[in-house]
Amino acid sequence: MVQSPGGPVGGRRPCRSAGLWTVHTSRYDREVDSLKTSVAIEPARAGTRQGLSGQRGRRPGWLLASLLGGMFLGNVDIAVVNVAIPSIRDHLHASSGELELIVSGYTLAYAMLLITGARLGEIRGRRWTYLLGLVVFTLSSLACGLAPNGVALVGARVVQGLGAALMVSQVLTGIQVHFEGTARRRALGAYTGVLGVSSVIGQALGGVLVSADILGTGWRPIFLINVPIGVALLVTSFVFLPDDKTSRQKKLDMRGVGLLSLGLFLLVAPLVLGRDVGWPLWAWLCLAASLPVFALFVRVERSIARRAGDPLMNVALLARRQVYFALVSQAATRAVYFALLFVLALYLQQGLGKSAIYSGLVPIAWVATFALVGPILGRVGVRVRRLAAPVGGLLMAVAFAGVAAGAQGTVWLIGLLGIGGIGYGSAFSGTLAHLTESVEPRYAPDMSGLFNTTLQIGGTMGVAVFGTVYLDLAARSGAPHGAFSTTCAVLAAVSVAASALILFAEKTEKTEKTEKAEPGAAGHRVAER
């Protein structure tokens, strides 16, 4: 006699799995087979839908906070060290080359490992890769804070950049895998907000800590403060980040890792270092050499994919026009944003003779409005989100054009920068939503690596290219005002081009979806007849 769940069944307890009760009696063999099939299928569906295979991660708020915490730390340490350079020079007697590498070594290592880190997370598990990156980042921050000389600080900064890349490369993938629908849109909005807030805090925190000179330690607290924050984040991440399915049968494509790392090094190193050393021959040779290396990387990855192997990156994703043009658009908007921060600081201090505090506070209008836009767009409808990116690029163009036309008084400058921040926030969030929604979930690691690498390369190129334009114009004409206005006019034109690119990407996606739907619709009409 079969009793209710919880009671004995033929002398045995019922077995519960995925909310279904399996009754082990010969009388119900057919029902048993049906239930076994359901038990096997439902967890697999749940795992695919949620990206979970363990018991952690049941609190999405803490899960998101843990992911965004790593991105916050990684982004803060891009900006925080800039303010501390004079103090580091005085305390460590570092050379100009060491000072340059203290800033750029982090960025270079960070950019080189983002795509590899995303793939490593897929193979070894996003949770453990994120935790490993957090441990490396925290320990290297301690090493930075205790560094006895410039060389040791450069080495610790490179390792810190590697740890940051392992962390950050899991963030966007984690959001794509663990959140869906409205929850994903809000998570992406929070992603944008944290990205903006961390930039503000990075600039402000560096100045406060260096000025405070806590116990005579000068610049060291800007790195040491990461240690308690990193430990706290390590605890929350260990508890709330869910176990995820891994692809341990896959192997990391070491040829791809080597070629991609070499190509990125040849591209990013001269962009980071070339401007300060006068663009020597080696910088141009490195830039030229990066092209065949990237071409060879694409060829190797395609060959591995054709053999049904495990490429480091699915380069076929870049063949999709809606992805390629969206990434180029994102790189362009990132470039003009970083160029603005760099050129504006030079113009305000060297051209107008403003204080460092003034030049540090004025750009907050841009960064603050940027941080506000993402969470708002996460709560609006599809039509508004689709318009956000192209309209955002045009708003950026309006802001740059206004500054180029001469609206450079404090009130006008703050107002226009606020408009530019709204535009960049819209362009960033809209493009990010487009990219995450236009590709299949299996491409999440590829998209995460590509997107984050695009941001780093775009920002680096913006400073290198437009910074050089401004400095050359100012040096030739001797008029910083005219050089700044001309540079802003160029940035306005680039913003318009970025708007056109993302609009084209969105139309391409819509056209492809329509073409895929038409055969089904045609078949449905035939069936009706």
Secondary structure as GFF3:
##gff-version 3
##sequence-region A 1 529
A	DSSP	beta_strand	15	17	.	.	.	ID=ss1
A	DSSP	beta_strand	20	22	.	.	.	ID=ss2
A	DSSP	three_ten_helix	26	28	.	.	.	ID=ss3
A	DSSP	alpha_helix	29	50	.	.	.	ID=ss4
A	DSSP	alpha_helix	60	92	.	.	.	ID=ss5
A	DSSP	alpha_helix	96	124	.	.	.	ID=ss6
A	DSSP	alpha_helix	126	145	.	.	.	ID=ss7
A	DSSP	alpha_helix	150	178	.	.	.	ID=ss8
A	DSSP	alpha_helix	181	212	.	.	.	ID=ss9
A	DSSP	three_ten_helix	214	216	.	.	.	ID=ss10
A	DSSP	alpha_helix	221	224	.	.	.	ID=ss11
A	DSSP	alpha_helix	226	240	.	.	.	ID=ss12
A	DSSP	alpha_helix	254	273	.	.	.	ID=ss13
A	DSSP	three_ten_helix	275	277	.	.	.	ID=ss14
A	DSSP	alpha_helix	281	306	.	.	.	ID=ss15
A	DSSP	three_ten_helix	315	319	.	.	.	ID=ss16
A	DSSP	alpha_helix	321	346	.	.	.	ID=ss17
A	DSSP	pi_helix	347	351	.	.	.	ID=ss18
A	DSSP	alpha_helix	356	361	.	.	.	ID=ss19
A	DSSP	alpha_helix	364	377	.	.	.	ID=ss20
A	DSSP	alpha_helix	382	404	.	.	.	ID=ss21
A	DSSP	alpha_helix	410	437	.	.	.	ID=ss22
A	DSSP	three_ten_helix	441	443	.	.	.	ID=ss23
A	DSSP	alpha_helix	444	477	.	.	.	ID=ss24
A	DSSP	alpha_helix	480	528	.	.	.	ID=ss25
###
